[in-house]
Amino acid sequence: MNDKPLNGRTIALMVANGFDEIEFTAPQKRLIEAGAKVTVVSRANGLVNGWYDGGWGHFFPVDADLADTLAVDYDGLIVPGGIRSIEKMSEDPHAKRILKAFLRADMPTALIGDGAKLMVASEDASGRSVSGSAEVKDALIEAGADWQDEGVVLSGNLVSSSGAVIHQAMEKFSEFVAKYEGEVIEAA
């Protein structure tokens, strides 16, 4: 059995200041352990600040600017929750463009906790089966998503999670990344 099934794969971890630190570090650690190269993508200049236990958390280095990021350069995308982060990215045309490109090409994408709400801003929620945090449920339903009250929901190569079961969500996401061989169609 291959203990590094994601060797040679590059994953974008897309965040803005205020992301949920646990929903960021748990996937990052698991993907690195599986052999993936994880690139932190953000509009923040140099460092991006997490949110932890009701207050500002640690700073993490940013590897790539959202404005320069293309889906074709990655094998998968993870959007951790943290409503502050999601609200900032919902206003950013580059964040919406990136998510739209991954979803349009049915590339492996994981939306954790509040991260699922970014589909509302990118107008990609309608008709998709999703889960997420309780805080984003109404917005997703209103946008036409098929809300599932489950820890992890799979819809094509999209993995959405309530955030409470990050390990299970990353297991499915990793499987999708390991198998994905499709072509990327960039969003206009």
C-alpha positions as protocol buffer text, in pm:
chain_id: "A"
residue {
  index: 1
  type: MET
  ca { x: 0 y: 0 z: 0 }
}
residue {
  index: 2
  type: ASN
  ca { x: 130 y: 345 z: -94 }
}
residue {
  index: 3
  type: ASP
  ca { x: 183 y: 553 z: 220 }
}
residue {
  index: 4
  type: LYS
  ca { x: 222 y: 870 z: 5 }
}
residue {
  index: 5
  type: PRO
  ca { x: -75 y: 841 z: -236 }
}
residue {
  index: 6
  type: LEU
  ca { x: -68 y: 1215 z: -318 }
}
residue {
  index: 7
  type: ASN
  ca { x: 298 y: 1239 z: -420 }
}
residue {
  index: 8
  type: GLY
  ca { x: 327 y: 1478 z: -714 }
}
residue {
  index: 9
  type: ARG
  ca { x: -11 y: 1640 z: -642 }
}
residue {
  index: 10
  type: THR
  ca { x: -49 y: 2009 z: -558 }
}
residue {
  index: 11
  type: ILE
  ca { x: -344 y: 2131 z: -353 }
}
residue {
  index: 12
  type: ALA
  ca { x: -459 y: 2494 z: -317 }
}
residue {
  index: 13
  type: LEU
  ca { x: -573 y: 2589 z: 33 }
}
residue {
  index: 14
  type: MET
  ca { x: -771 y: 2911 z: -27 }
}
residue {
  index: 15
  type: VAL
  ca { x: -823 y: 3146 z: 270 }
}
residue {
  index: 16
  type: ALA
  ca { x: -861 y: 3506 z: 383 }
}
residue {
  index: 17
  type: ASN
  ca { x: -793 y: 3656 z: 725 }
}
residue {
  index: 18
  type: GLY
  ca { x: -1028 y: 3502 z: 981 }
}
residue {
  index: 19
  type: PHE
  ca { x: -1029 y: 3142 z: 854 }
}
residue {
  index: 20
  type: ASP
  ca { x: -1096 y: 2865 z: 1106 }
}
residue {
  index: 21
  type: GLU
  ca { x: -750 y: 2755 z: 1216 }
}
residue {
  index: 22
  type: ILE
  ca { x: -849 y: 2392 z: 1289 }
}
residue {
  index: 23
  type: GLU
  ca { x: -1025 y: 2359 z: 952 }
}
residue {
  index: 24
  type: PHE
  ca { x: -701 y: 2487 z: 794 }
}
residue {
  index: 25
  type: THR
  ca { x: -432 y: 2299 z: 987 }
}
residue {
  index: 26
  type: ALA
  ca { x: -600 y: 1956 z: 1002 }
}
residue {
  index: 27
  type: PRO
  ca { x: -638 y: 1923 z: 621 }
}
residue {
  index: 28
  type: GLN
  ca { x: -295 y: 2078 z: 561 }
}
residue {
  index: 29
  type: LYS
  ca { x: -126 y: 1826 z: 792 }
}
residue {
  index: 30
  type: ARG
  ca { x: -314 y: 1528 z: 648 }
}
residue {
  index: 31
  type: LEU
  ca { x: -235 y: 1625 z: 287 }
}
residue {
  index: 32
  type: ILE
  ca { x: 135 y: 1683 z: 358 }
}
residue {
  index: 33
  type: GLU
  ca { x: 152 y: 1345 z: 533 }
}
residue {
  index: 34
  type: ALA
  ca { x: -2 y: 1189 z: 218 }
}
residue {
  index: 35
  type: GLY
  ca { x: 274 y: 1346 z: 6 }
}
residue {
  index: 36
  type: ALA
  ca { x: 89 y: 1643 z: -144 }
}
residue {
  index: 37
  type: LYS
  ca { x: 238 y: 1987 z: -189 }
}
residue {
  index: 38
  type: VAL
  ca { x: -1 y: 2231 z: -19 }
}
residue {
  index: 39
  type: THR
  ca { x: -5 y: 2591 z: -143 }
}
residue {
  index: 40
  type: VAL
  ca { x: -171 y: 2858 z: 72 }
}
residue {
  index: 41
  type: VAL
  ca { x: -356 y: 3093 z: -164 }
}
residue {
  index: 42
  type: SER
  ca { x: -483 y: 3430 z: -35 }
}
residue {
  index: 43
  type: ARG
  ca { x: -514 y: 3801 z: -107 }
}
residue {
  index: 44
  type: ALA
  ca { x: -336 y: 3864 z: 223 }
}
residue {
  index: 45
  type: ASN
  ca { x: 14 y: 3995 z: 163 }
}
residue {
  index: 46
  type: GLY
  ca { x: 282 y: 3763 z: 306 }
}
residue {
  index: 47
  type: LEU
  ca { x: 92 y: 3628 z: 607 }
}
residue {
  index: 48
  type: VAL
  ca { x: -270 y: 3535 z: 667 }
}
residue {
  index: 49
  type: ASN
  ca { x: -429 y: 3533 z: 1015 }
}
residue {
  index: 50
  type: GLY
  ca { x: -641 y: 3248 z: 1147 }
}
residue {
  index: 51
  type: TRP
  ca { x: -927 y: 3255 z: 1396 }
}
residue {
  index: 52
  type: TYR
  ca { x: -901 y: 3021 z: 1692 }
}
residue {
  index: 53
  type: ASP
  ca { x: -1123 y: 2965 z: 1993 }
}
residue {
  index: 54
  type: GLY
  ca { x: -1312 y: 3295 z: 1969 }
}
residue {
  index: 55
  type: GLY
  ca { x: -1016 y: 3520 z: 1888 }
}
residue {
  index: 56
  type: TRP
  ca { x: -738 y: 3588 z: 1643 }
}
residue {
  index: 57
  type: GLY
  ca { x: -503 y: 3294 z: 1612 }
}
residue {
  index: 58
  type: HIS
  ca { x: -172 y: 3229 z: 1442 }
}
residue {
  index: 59
  type: PHE
  ca { x: -28 y: 3378 z: 1126 }
}
residue {
  index: 60
  type: PHE
  ca { x: 54 y: 3146 z: 835 }
}
residue {
  index: 61
  type: PRO
  ca { x: 267 y: 3222 z: 528 }
}
residue {
  index: 62
  type: VAL
  ca { x: 91 y: 3285 z: 197 }
}
residue {
  index: 63
  type: ASP
  ca { x: 244 y: 3101 z: -100 }
}
residue {
  index: 64
  type: ALA
  ca { x: 41 y: 3249 z: -388 }
}
residue {
  index: 65
  type: ASP
  ca { x: -182 y: 3550 z: -453 }
}
residue {
  index: 66
  type: LEU
  ca { x: -543 y: 3478 z: -552 }
}
residue {
  index: 67
  type: ALA
  ca { x: -508 y: 3714 z: -848 }
}
residue {
  index: 68
  type: ASP
  ca { x: -233 y: 3495 z: -996 }
}
residue {
  index: 69
  type: THR
  ca { x: -397 y: 3159 z: -919 }
}
residue {
  index: 70
  type: LEU
  ca { x: -542 y: 2933 z: -1187 }
}
residue {
  index: 71
  type: ALA
  ca { x: -719 y: 2602 z: -1130 }
}
residue {
  index: 72
  type: VAL
  ca { x: -507 y: 2439 z: -1402 }
}
residue {
  index: 73
  type: ASP
  ca { x: -202 y: 2470 z: -1172 }
}
residue {
  index: 74
  type: TYR
  ca { x: -359 y: 2249 z: -903 }
}
residue {
  index: 75
  type: ASP
  ca { x: -498 y: 1902 z: -850 }
}
residue {
  index: 76
  type: GLY
  ca { x: -750 y: 2006 z: -585 }
}
residue {
  index: 77
  type: LEU
  ca { x: -890 y: 2294 z: -380 }
}
residue {
  index: 78
  type: ILE
  ca { x: -977 y: 2321 z: -12 }
}
residue {
  index: 79
  type: VAL
  ca { x: -1175 y: 2611 z: 135 }
}
residue {
  index: 80
  type: PRO
  ca { x: -1173 y: 2599 z: 516 }
}
residue {
  index: 81
  type: GLY
  ca { x: -1451 y: 2771 z: 705 }
}
residue {
  index: 82
  type: GLY
  ca { x: -1439 y: 3074 z: 926 }
}
residue {
  index: 83
  type: ILE
  ca { x: -1715 y: 3317 z: 842 }
}
residue {
  index: 84
  type: ARG
  ca { x: -1480 y: 3620 z: 841 }
}
residue {
  index: 85
  type: SER
  ca { x: -1267 y: 3452 z: 575 }
}
residue {
  index: 86
  type: ILE
  ca { x: -1566 y: 3341 z: 367 }
}
residue {
  index: 87
  type: GLU
  ca { x: -1725 y: 3688 z: 375 }
}
residue {
  index: 88
  type: LYS
  ca { x: -1399 y: 3844 z: 250 }
}
residue {
  index: 89
  type: MET
  ca { x: -1360 y: 3586 z: -28 }
}
residue {
  index: 90
  type: SER
  ca { x: -1727 y: 3627 z: -125 }
}
residue {
  index: 91
  type: GLU
  ca { x: -1640 y: 3986 z: -219 }
}
residue {
  index: 92
  type: ASP
  ca { x: -1326 y: 3887 z: -411 }
}
residue {
  index: 93
  type: PRO
  ca { x: -1378 y: 3817 z: -782 }
}
residue {
  index: 94
  type: HIS
  ca { x: -1063 y: 3602 z: -794 }
}
residue {
  index: 95
  type: ALA
  ca { x: -1181 y: 3372 z: -512 }
}
residue {
  index: 96
  type: LYS
  ca { x: -1516 y: 3327 z: -686 }
}
residue {
  index: 97
  type: ARG
  ca { x: -1342 y: 3266 z: -1022 }
}
residue {
  index: 98
  type: ILE
  ca { x: -1117 y: 2999 z: -874 }
}
residue {
  index: 99
  type: LEU
  ca { x: -1400 y: 2813 z: -701 }
}
residue {
  index: 100
  type: LYS
  ca { x: -1613 y: 2833 z: -1017 }
}
residue {
  index: 101
  type: ALA
  ca { x: -1327 y: 2687 z: -1228 }
}
residue {
  index: 102
  type: PHE
  ca { x: -1280 y: 2391 z: -992 }
}
residue {
  index: 103
  type: LEU
  ca { x: -1653 y: 2318 z: -974 }
}
residue {
  index: 104
  type: ARG
  ca { x: -1712 y: 2361 z: -1349 }
}
residue {
  index: 105
  type: ALA
  ca { x: -1434 y: 2111 z: -1428 }
}
residue {
  index: 106
  type: ASP
  ca { x: -1555 y: 1876 z: -1150 }
}
residue {
  index: 107
  type: MET
  ca { x: -1207 y: 1889 z: -997 }
}
residue {
  index: 108
  type: PRO
  ca { x: -1158 y: 1763 z: -641 }
}
residue {
  index: 109
  type: THR
  ca { x: -1289 y: 2039 z: -413 }
}
residue {
  index: 110
  type: ALA
  ca { x: -1345 y: 2036 z: -35 }
}
residue {
  index: 111
  type: LEU
  ca { x: -1561 y: 2298 z: 135 }
}
residue {
  index: 112
  type: ILE
  ca { x: -1540 y: 2275 z: 512 }
}
residue {
  index: 113
  type: GLY
  ca { x: -1783 y: 2430 z: 761 }
}
residue {
  index: 114
  type: ASP
  ca { x: -1866 y: 2784 z: 651 }
}
residue {
  index: 115
  type: GLY
  ca { x: -1663 y: 2728 z: 330 }
}
residue {
  index: 116
  type: ALA
  ca { x: -1971 y: 2595 z: 152 }
}
residue {
  index: 117
  type: LYS
  ca { x: -2120 y: 2947 z: 161 }
}
residue {
  index: 118
  type: LEU
  ca { x: -1863 y: 3061 z: -97 }
}
residue {
  index: 119
  type: MET
  ca { x: -2072 y: 2867 z: -353 }
}
residue {
  index: 120
  type: VAL
  ca { x: -2353 y: 3116 z: -296 }
}
residue {
  index: 121
  type: ALA
  ca { x: -2125 y: 3408 z: -392 }
}
residue {
  index: 122
  type: SER
  ca { x: -1989 y: 3224 z: -697 }
}
residue {
  index: 123
  type: GLU
  ca { x: -2346 y: 3128 z: -797 }
}
residue {
  index: 124
  type: ASP
  ca { x: -2263 y: 2756 z: -796 }
}
residue {
  index: 125
  type: ALA
  ca { x: -2487 y: 2627 z: -515 }
}
residue {
  index: 126
  type: SER
  ca { x: -2803 y: 2555 z: -715 }
}
residue {
  index: 127
  type: GLY
  ca { x: -2871 y: 2184 z: -758 }
}
residue {
  index: 128
  type: ARG
  ca { x: -2566 y: 2068 z: -560 }
}
residue {
  index: 129
  type: SER
  ca { x: -2598 y: 1838 z: -260 }
}
residue {
  index: 130
  type: VAL
  ca { x: -2401 y: 1998 z: 22 }
}
residue {
  index: 131
  type: SER
  ca { x: -2336 y: 2009 z: 392 }
}
residue {
  index: 132
  type: GLY
  ca { x: -2166 y: 2277 z: 596 }
}
residue {
  index: 133
  type: SER
  ca { x: -2194 y: 2465 z: 922 }
}
residue {
  index: 134
  type: ALA
  ca { x: -2539 y: 2537 z: 1062 }
}
residue {
  index: 135
  type: GLU
  ca { x: -2466 y: 2909 z: 1012 }
}
residue {
  index: 136
  type: VAL
  ca { x: -2459 y: 2877 z: 632 }
}
residue {
  index: 137
  type: LYS
  ca { x: -2749 y: 2632 z: 588 }
}
residue {
  index: 138
  type: ASP
  ca { x: -3020 y: 2893 z: 514 }
}
residue {
  index: 139
  type: ALA
  ca { x: -2807 y: 3081 z: 259 }
}
residue {
  index: 140
  type: LEU
  ca { x: -2731 y: 2758 z: 73 }
}
residue {
  index: 141
  type: ILE
  ca { x: -3094 y: 2645 z: 69 }
}
residue {
  index: 142
  type: GLU
  ca { x: -3203 y: 2990 z: -50 }
}
residue {
  index: 143
  type: ALA
  ca { x: -2944 y: 2967 z: -332 }
}
residue {
  index: 144
  type: GLY
  ca { x: -3097 y: 2636 z: -446 }
}
residue {
  index: 145
  type: ALA
  ca { x: -2859 y: 2386 z: -286 }
}
residue {
  index: 146
  type: ASP
  ca { x: -2985 y: 2048 z: -170 }
}
residue {
  index: 147
  type: TRP
  ca { x: -2891 y: 2074 z: 198 }
}
residue {
  index: 148
  type: GLN
  ca { x: -2795 y: 1745 z: 362 }
}
residue {
  index: 149
  type: ASP
  ca { x: -2775 y: 1735 z: 740 }
}
residue {
  index: 150
  type: GLU
  ca { x: -2472 y: 1503 z: 730 }
}
residue {
  index: 151
  type: GLY
  ca { x: -2112 y: 1529 z: 845 }
}
residue {
  index: 152
  type: VAL
  ca { x: -1977 y: 1471 z: 494 }
}
residue {
  index: 153
  type: VAL
  ca { x: -2164 y: 1499 z: 162 }
}
residue {
  index: 154
  type: LEU
  ca { x: -2024 y: 1394 z: -177 }
}
residue {
  index: 155
  type: SER
  ca { x: -2150 y: 1547 z: -502 }
}
residue {
  index: 156
  type: GLY
  ca { x: -1930 y: 1450 z: -797 }
}
residue {
  index: 157
  type: ASN
  ca { x: -1577 y: 1547 z: -690 }
}
residue {
  index: 158
  type: LEU
  ca { x: -1712 y: 1800 z: -439 }
}
residue {
  index: 159
  type: VAL
  ca { x: -1673 y: 1711 z: -71 }
}
residue {
  index: 160
  type: SER
  ca { x: -1859 y: 1934 z: 173 }
}
residue {
  index: 161
  type: SER
  ca { x: -1840 y: 1890 z: 546 }
}
residue {
  index: 162
  type: SER
  ca { x: -1997 y: 2030 z: 859 }
}
residue {
  index: 163
  type: GLY
  ca { x: -1646 y: 2074 z: 994 }
}
residue {
  index: 164
  type: ALA
  ca { x: -1703 y: 1834 z: 1281 }
}
residue {
  index: 165
  type: VAL
  ca { x: -1563 y: 1540 z: 1083 }
}
residue {
  index: 166
  type: ILE
  ca { x: -1267 y: 1691 z: 900 }
}
residue {
  index: 167
  type: HIS
  ca { x: -1079 y: 1361 z: 904 }
}
residue {
  index: 168
  type: GLN
  ca { x: -1356 y: 1183 z: 710 }
}
residue {
  index: 169
  type: ALA
  ca { x: -1388 y: 1472 z: 464 }
}
residue {
  index: 170
  type: MET
  ca { x: -1012 y: 1472 z: 396 }
}
residue {
  index: 171
  type: GLU
  ca { x: -1014 y: 1095 z: 346 }
}
residue {
  index: 172
  type: LYS
  ca { x: -1271 y: 1129 z: 66 }
}
residue {
  index: 173
  type: PHE
  ca { x: -1103 y: 1438 z: -79 }
}
residue {
  index: 174
  type: SER
  ca { x: -766 y: 1256 z: -86 }
}
residue {
  index: 175
  type: GLU
  ca { x: -926 y: 963 z: -270 }
}
residue {
  index: 176
  type: PHE
  ca { x: -1068 y: 1202 z: -532 }
}
residue {
  index: 177
  type: VAL
  ca { x: -733 y: 1379 z: -576 }
}
residue {
  index: 178
  type: ALA
  ca { x: -544 y: 1049 z: -611 }
}
residue {
  index: 179
  type: LYS
  ca { x: -781 y: 936 z: -889 }
}
residue {
  index: 180
  type: TYR
  ca { x: -841 y: 1267 z: -1068 }
}
residue {
  index: 181
  type: GLU
  ca { x: -704 y: 1283 z: -1423 }
}
residue {
  index: 182
  type: GLY
  ca { x: -949 y: 1527 z: -1587 }
}
residue {
  index: 183
  type: GLU
  ca { x: -885 y: 1843 z: -1779 }
}
residue {
  index: 184
  type: VAL
  ca { x: -944 y: 2184 z: -1631 }
}
residue {
  index: 185
  type: ILE
  ca { x: -1170 y: 2438 z: -1798 }
}
residue {
  index: 186
  type: GLU
  ca { x: -1093 y: 2785 z: -1661 }
}
residue {
  index: 187
  type: ALA
  ca { x: -1394 y: 2998 z: -1570 }
}
residue {
  index: 188
  type: ALA
  ca { x: -1440 y: 3312 z: -1778 }
}
